[in-house]
Amino acid sequence: MEEQSQAVYTEAIHLFLSIYRYIRTSGRRMHEEGIGGRKVATLRYLEEAGPVTVGQVRDYLYLSDSSTSELIARLEEKGYVQRRRSAQDNRVVIVSLTPAGAEVVDGKPLSGMPLLREQLKGLPADRLAGIRDAMQDIVDLLEIEDDC
């Protein structure tokens, strides 16, 4: 590998590991504070989007159906969300934020994945496309199969 390529390679690995460590540390910190990152992300999504279906939560978090159901059940047990059947279609379950869930969201500063989600929303389309393309390259290099 030529010297310039080696320098770019080293910087790319450094940046990737910095992001990875930040996300892990942020998630660990949230978990230690009593609520994990996925739970916080779910509550923030409900605050922003209003009542949504379980499927919409699943799609937002990129989880399986069973993982989403378990997550929502745990949030409901804590009193942070409420589930109800849709009046139009009894098969559809609607999830909404409770006042206790809104308190949790208001008390947590953005960090980790929730912060990344918010910051990405403010970028212009061309910058987002570049980030998407770089992330797709990483997914391809790691041979990650999309399981959601």
N, C-alpha and C positions, 0 to 999 in steps of 0.2 A: 504494500500500500504506500503510495507516495505521501510525502510529508503534509501537504495541504489536505489531502483526503483523511489522513490520520487525525489531524487537528479537528476537522469537521466531525468525524466519527466520534472522537472523544467528547466533544461538546454536545453532540446529540445524545449520547449515552448519559452524560451528566444531567442534561435537562430532563430526560425521561425519568431517571432515578430520583431527581429532585421532586418531580410531580408525584411519582409513586409514593415516596416517603411522606410528602405533605398530605396526600389523601389518606394514607394509612394512619398517620399521627392524628389527623383531624377526626377521623372515624373513631379511633381509640379513645380520644379525649371526650367525644360526645357520649360514647358508650359508658365511660367512667362516670359521667355526669348523670347517668340514669336513663338515657335514651339514645339509641343508635342513629347513625346517619340516615339509613333508609326510612326509619320512623319519622325523623325530622323532615326529610324530603317529602314524605307522604303528607304530613301535616301542612307543610308550606304549599304544596300543590293544591290541597283542599282549600286552603285559605285564598289562594289566587284564583282557582278555577270554580270554586263553589261546589255544591253537591255534584258528584260524578259517579259513574258506574265503576264496579270492581274492575271491569275490563279496561277502562280508561286509566285507572291507577296502575294496572299491570303494564300497559303500554308505556306509561310515563317512566316507570322504574325499570323496564326491561326485565321483568321477572316472569317466572312460570305462573300458571293459574294457581297451583297449590301453594307456592311461596307467597303469592299476593294474598290469598285467603288467610293464611296463617298470620301474616303481618297485620292485616286488618283486624283479625280476631284479637290479637294481642293489644292493639291500640284501643279496641272497643272495651276490653277487660279493664284497661287503665282509665276508661272514661273519656278518652281523647276524641273518639269518633263514634258515630251512630250509623247503624245499617238499617235500611228499610227496603221493602219490596216496592218496585215501581207500580204506580196505579194503572199505567197503560199496559204493562206486561209483567205479570207476576214472576216470571223467570229472571228478570233483571233486578239486581241488588244495587241500590243507591247508597253511597257513602258520603256522609257530611261531617264537618268539623263541629265539635261541641265547644262550649265556652272554655272548658278545661284544656282542650287541645289548642285553642287560640292563645291561651295564656302561655303554653309551652312554646309556641312559635314566637310570640312576642318577647319571651325571655331568652331566646337563643340567638346570638349573633350569627350571621351567615359565615360559614367556613366550609371547606371541603367541597364535595360534589354540589351541595345546594348553592354555594357561592359561584362555582364554575358555571352552573346552569344559568344563574342570573347574569353573570358577566358576559357570557356568550350571546345572550339575547340582545345586548347593546352593540354588537359588532356589525359592521356592514357585511352585506352578502358575499362580497368577494373575499374578505378575510375569513369568514365562516367556511367558505368553500375550500380555501387553502388548508385550514385546520382539519376539515373533514377529510380531505385528500391525504394529508399526512397521517391522520389516525387510521385511515383505511390501509395505507402502506404498512403501518405497524401491525394491524390485525392480520394482514396477508403474510408479513414476515414471521409472525408468531404462529401462523397456521391455525388461527382461532376460528372455530366454527360457531356461527350464531345459533344459539340454542333457544332463543325466545321467539 
